[in-house]
Amino acid sequence: MMQVQEVKHALAKPSIHWLAIFLPISLAVAYLPLFQNEIVLFFTSCLGMVVVAYWLGNATEELAARVGSVWGGMMNAAFSNLPELIFGLIAVAKGLGPLAKAAWTGAIISNMLIAVGAAVMVGGYRYGTVTFPLERAKDAAAGLMIAAVAILMPSIYAHAVDFSSETVSAASVIKNVSVWLSLFLLMAYGGSIVYTIARFRYSEPVQTTNLADFPQLEDNKTSWSVSFSIAVLAVCSLFMAFLSNFVADCVDSVTAGFGWTEIFVGAIVIGIIGNVGAIMSAVLVAYRGKVDLSFEIGMNAASQIALLVIPTLIIASSIVGKPVDFLFSPPQIAALIGSVLIMTQISQDGRCNWLNGLQMLIFFGVISVLFFYDPT
């Protein structure tokens, strides 16, 4: 009962929670013939996804804080990327491989460039030069570099090998290569989880961030029970599935009506929406002086997308008979490699300032323009 009262109290104050009004609006636009309009449905669904992604982040952090450091870390890894996973599954099931891959690209670069960039800019502006754990940054950067190279290799392979005289088609070969690379990336992610759990168990306690607590400066205690957190996860996952389905169905109308490219919609619009929880969390903890934790939030979220979500969805796409591969377009490859390189460069000495954060945000703007005018 206490948790329900807290939810009512949160909804009563001006905040991101007010976007919840777009949940019933989206359902009305989708199912009532009088209001049906695909362009309106796209935007109402996107706004609804923002608040649902935020709630998913809250529920994940609350649940992780309740069950202890080791299990909490594992649950964070399992549930923190539910928006990207749910949207990816919907897009793959509908045969929208290019849109799914664009959303994956956007999820990675938005976590690295927006979440970390905005956090570094805010923290650096308030506190000057800030530091973060160099060892953890290197581990995350190494995982992202492995994923970026894995994404790049099939594209090079496809252009370098002459399939004209072979009995096996290029698409079949690339599909098989993508599945194998996905398995190796999952192994890399599994190794990082084992290492993280061992580090938490034998060296230091896990640090958790609770998004719901940041606006309440006087009270930083978790208050959601395990059962309530699980219920919120279940309900939000259901809403996210509905909204993701609406967005996927409306993409063609939006691209035709506004002239937006599919890669722009997937990578920029959907990519940012799915990561709103990580972005807000990173910025808020940076404002409180914990830029090192902000850095970990963004880097870990990007690593989970690259090493867990994308390989899982590629394997799932092969199982459902609508295979998606690692064959990305040149703009996507340039965006991924460029983001990893700039992140590695900025994090190499464990120190950064507000100018570094601004540079990361500007680079995301450059990528956004590139995707907006992408002719492919």
C-alpha positions in Angstrom: 0.0 0.0 0.0 2.9 2.3 0.8 4.3 1.8 -2.7 1.0 2.8 -4.3 0.9 6.0 -2.3 4.4 6.8 -3.4 3.4 6.3 -7.0 0.4 8.7 -6.5 2.6 11.3 -4.9 5.1 11.1 -7.7 2.4 11.5 -10.3 1.0 14.6 -8.5 4.3 16.6 -8.9 5.4 18.1 -12.3 7.9 15.5 -13.6 8.6 13.0 -16.3 5.8 10.9 -14.8 3.2 13.2 -16.5 4.1 11.7 -19.8 2.1 8.7 -18.6 -0.9 10.4 -20.1 0.3 9.3 -23.5 -0.2 5.6 -22.6 -4.0 5.7 -22.8 -3.8 8.3 -25.6 -1.7 5.8 -27.7 -4.1 3.0 -27.0 -7.1 5.2 -28.0 -5.3 6.3 -31.2 -4.4 2.7 -32.0 -7.7 1.0 -31.5 -10.5 3.6 -31.8 -11.4 4.1 -35.5 -12.4 7.8 -34.8 -8.8 8.7 -33.7 -6.7 6.4 -35.8 -3.7 8.3 -37.3 -0.3 6.6 -37.7 1.8 9.8 -37.5 0.0 10.8 -34.3 0.3 7.3 -32.9 4.1 7.3 -33.6 4.7 10.4 -31.5 2.3 9.5 -28.7 3.9 6.0 -28.5 7.4 7.5 -28.4 6.5 9.8 -25.6 4.9 6.9 -23.8 8.0 4.9 -24.3 10.1 7.6 -22.6 8.2 7.3 -19.3 7.9 3.5 -19.5 11.7 3.2 -20.0 12.2 5.5 -17.0 9.9 3.3 -14.9 11.7 0.2 -16.0 15.0 1.8 -14.9 13.5 2.6 -11.5 12.1 -0.9 -11.0 15.4 -2.5 -12.0 17.4 -0.3 -9.6 15.0 -0.8 -6.7 15.0 -4.6 -7.3 18.8 -4.7 -7.5 19.1 -2.7 -4.2 16.8 -5.2 -2.4 18.5 -8.5 -3.3 22.1 -7.7 -2.5 25.2 -6.8 -4.4 25.9 -10.0 -6.4 22.4 -10.8 -7.4 21.7 -7.1 -7.8 24.5 -6.7 -10.3 23.2 -9.7 -12.3 19.6 -8.3 -12.3 20.9 -4.9 -13.4 22.6 -6.7 -16.3 19.5 -8.7 -17.2 16.8 -6.0 -16.9 18.5 -2.6 -17.6 18.2 -3.0 -21.3 14.6 -4.3 -21.5 13.4 -1.4 -23.7 16.0 -2.1 -26.4 15.4 -5.9 -26.1 11.7 -5.6 -26.4 11.7 -3.2 -29.3 14.4 -5.3 -31.0 12.3 -8.5 -30.6 9.2 -6.7 -32.1 11.1 -5.3 -35.0 12.8 -8.6 -35.7 9.5 -10.5 -35.6 8.0 -8.0 -38.1 10.9 -8.5 -40.5 12.2 -4.9 -39.9 15.9 -5.8 -39.7 17.3 -2.4 -40.9 15.2 -0.6 -38.3 16.3 -3.0 -35.6 20.0 -2.5 -36.5 19.5 1.3 -36.6 18.0 1.1 -33.1 20.9 -1.0 -31.8 23.4 1.5 -33.3 21.5 4.4 -31.6 21.4 2.6 -28.3 25.2 2.2 -28.2 26.1 5.7 -29.3 23.5 7.4 -27.2 24.8 5.7 -24.1 28.4 6.6 -24.9 28.0 10.1 -26.2 24.8 11.5 -24.6 24.7 9.7 -21.2 28.4 10.0 -20.6 28.9 13.3 -22.5 26.1 15.1 -20.7 27.2 13.7 -17.3 30.8 14.8 -17.9 29.7 18.2 -19.0 27.4 18.7 -16.0 29.9 17.3 -13.5 32.9 19.1 -15.1 31.1 22.4 -15.1 30.2 22.1 -11.4 33.4 20.5 -10.1 36.1 21.2 -12.6 38.3 18.3 -13.7 36.8 15.0 -12.6 38.2 11.5 -12.3 36.8 8.0 -12.7 38.1 4.5 -12.2 40.6 3.9 -15.1 40.6 0.1 -14.8 36.8 -0.2 -15.2 36.8 2.3 -18.1 39.4 0.3 -19.9 37.5 -3.0 -19.4 34.3 -1.4 -20.8 36.2 0.2 -23.7 37.8 -3.1 -24.5 34.4 -4.8 -24.6 33.0 -2.1 -26.9 36.0 -2.3 -29.2 35.5 -6.0 -29.5 31.9 -5.5 -30.4 32.6 -2.7 -32.9 35.2 -4.8 -34.7 32.8 -7.8 -34.7 30.2 -5.5 -36.3 32.7 -4.3 -38.9 34.2 -7.6 -39.9 31.2 -9.1 -41.7 30.9 -5.9 -43.8 34.5 -6.1 -44.8 34.1 -9.8 -45.5 31.0 -9.2 -47.7 32.9 -6.7 -49.8 36.2 -8.5 -50.0 35.0 -12.0 -51.0 33.8 -12.8 -54.5 30.7 -15.0 -54.2 30.0 -15.0 -57.9 31.5 -18.4 -58.5 30.4 -20.0 -55.2 27.4 -22.2 -54.7 26.6 -20.7 -51.3 25.1 -17.2 -51.4 26.7 -14.2 -49.7 23.6 -13.7 -47.5 23.8 -17.3 -46.2 27.5 -16.9 -45.4 27.0 -13.5 -43.6 24.1 -15.0 -41.7 26.2 -17.9 -40.4 29.2 -15.6 -39.6 26.8 -13.3 -37.7 25.5 -16.1 -35.5 29.0 -17.3 -34.7 30.2 -13.8 -33.9 27.1 -13.4 -31.6 28.0 -16.5 -29.7 31.5 -15.2 -29.1 30.2 -11.8 -28.0 27.9 -13.5 -25.5 30.9 -15.4 -24.2 32.7 -12.1 -23.8 29.8 -10.7 -21.9 29.5 -13.8 -19.7 33.2 -13.4 -18.8 32.6 -9.8 -17.9 29.7 -10.8 -15.6 31.8 -13.4 -13.8 34.6 -10.9 -13.4 32.3 -8.3 -12.1 30.6 -10.6 -9.6 34.0 -11.8 -8.3 35.2 -8.2 -7.9 32.0 -7.2 -6.0 32.2 -10.3 -3.8 35.9 -10.1 -2.9 36.9 -6.5 -3.1 34.2 -3.8 -2.9 30.4 -3.5 -2.5 28.3 -2.7 -5.5 27.2 0.8 -6.1 23.5 1.2 -7.1 21.7 4.2 -8.3 18.0 4.8 -7.6 16.4 7.1 -10.1 13.3 7.6 -8.1 15.3 9.0 -5.2 17.3 11.7 -6.9 14.7 14.5 -6.8 14.2 13.7 -3.1 17.3 15.1 -1.6 16.2 14.5 1.9 15.5 10.8 1.5 17.8 8.3 -0.3 16.4 5.0 1.0 14.9 2.4 -1.3 11.3 1.9 -0.5 9.9 -0.5 -3.1 9.4 -4.2 -2.1 10.7 -7.0 -4.2 7.1 -8.0 -5.2 6.2 -4.4 -6.1 9.4 -4.0 -8.2 8.6 -7.2 -10.1 5.1 -6.1 -10.7 6.3 -2.8 -12.1 8.7 -4.6 -14.3 6.0 -6.9 -15.7 3.5 -4.1 -16.3 6.1 -1.8 -17.9 7.3 -4.6 -20.1 3.8 -5.2 -21.3 3.3 -1.4 -22.1 6.7 -1.4 -23.8 5.7 -4.3 -26.0 2.5 -2.5 -27.1 4.2 0.8 -27.7 7.1 -0.8 -29.6 4.6 -2.6 -31.8 2.9 0.7 -32.5 6.1 2.5 -33.4 7.3 -0.3 -35.7 4.0 -0.2 -37.5 4.1 3.5 -38.0 7.7 4.0 -39.2 6.8 3.9 -42.9 4.2 6.6 -42.5 6.6 8.8 -40.5 9.4 8.4 -43.0 7.1 9.2 -45.9 5.3 12.1 -44.1 8.4 13.9 -42.7 11.1 12.7 -45.1 13.0 11.2 -42.2 15.3 8.3 -43.0 14.7 4.9 -41.4 18.2 5.0 -39.9 17.5 8.4 -38.3 14.2 7.2 -36.8 15.8 4.0 -35.4 19.2 5.3 -34.3 18.4 8.8 -33.1 14.7 8.8 -32.1 14.2 5.3 -30.8 17.9 5.0 -29.6 17.5 8.0 -27.3 14.0 7.0 -26.1 15.2 3.5 -25.0 18.1 4.9 -23.0 16.3 7.8 -21.2 16.7 6.0 -17.9 20.5 5.6 -18.2 20.8 9.2 -19.5 18.9 10.8 -16.7 20.6 8.6 -14.1 24.1 9.5 -15.4 23.3 13.2 -15.4 21.7 13.3 -12.0 24.6 11.4 -10.2 27.1 13.6 -12.0 25.3 16.7 -10.7 25.7 15.2 -7.2 29.5 14.9 -7.8 29.7 11.2 -8.7 31.0 11.5 -12.3 32.8 8.2 -11.9 29.5 6.5 -11.3 28.0 8.3 -14.3 30.8 7.1 -16.5 30.2 3.5 -15.4 26.4 3.8 -16.0 26.9 5.0 -19.6 29.8 2.6 -20.5 28.2 -0.4 -18.9 24.8 0.3 -20.6 26.6 0.6 -24.0 28.6 -2.6 -23.3 25.4 -4.6 -22.4 23.8 -3.5 -25.7 26.8 -4.5 -27.8 27.7 -7.7 -26.0 24.4 -9.0 -24.8 21.3 -7.4 -26.5 22.5 -7.4 -30.1 23.9 -10.9 -30.1 20.8 -12.2 -28.4 18.5 -10.6 -31.0 20.6 -11.9 -33.9 20.4 -15.4 -32.6 16.6 -15.0 -31.9 16.1 -13.7 -35.4 17.6 -16.8 -36.9 15.4 -19.0 -34.6 12.1 -17.2 -35.8 13.1 -17.5 -39.4 13.7 -13.8 -40.1 17.5 -13.6 -39.7 19.2 -10.3 -39.1 23.0 -10.1 -39.7 25.9 -8.0 -38.7 26.0 -6.3 -42.1 25.8 -2.6 -41.2 25.8 0.4 -43.5 28.9 2.5 -43.8 27.4 5.4 -41.8 26.5 3.1 -39.0 30.0 1.6 -39.0 31.5 5.1 -38.9 29.3 6.1 -36.1 30.1 3.0 -34.0 33.8 3.1 -34.6 34.0 6.8 -34.1 32.1 6.7 -30.8 34.3 4.0 -29.4 37.5 5.8 -30.5 36.4 9.1 -28.9 35.3 7.4 -25.7 38.6 5.5 -25.6 40.6 8.7 -26.2 38.8 10.7 -23.5 38.9 7.9 -20.9 42.6 6.9 -21.4 44.0 8.8 -18.4 41.0 8.6 -16.0 40.4 12.4 -16.1 38.0 14.6 -18.1 36.4 18.0 -18.0 33.3 19.8 -19.2 34.9 20.5 -22.6 35.2 16.7 -23.2 31.5 16.2 -22.5 30.7 19.0 -24.9 32.8 17.4 -27.6 31.0 14.1 -27.1 27.6 15.8 -27.5 28.8 17.6 -30.6 30.0 14.4 -32.1 26.5 12.9 -31.5 25.1 15.9 -33.3 27.4 15.2 -36.3 26.2 11.6 -36.4 22.5 12.8 -36.2 23.0 15.0 -39.3 24.7 12.1 -41.1 21.8 9.8 -40.4 19.2 12.4 -41.2 20.6 12.8 -44.7 21.6 9.2 -45.2 20.4 8.2 -48.7 20.5 4.4 -48.2 
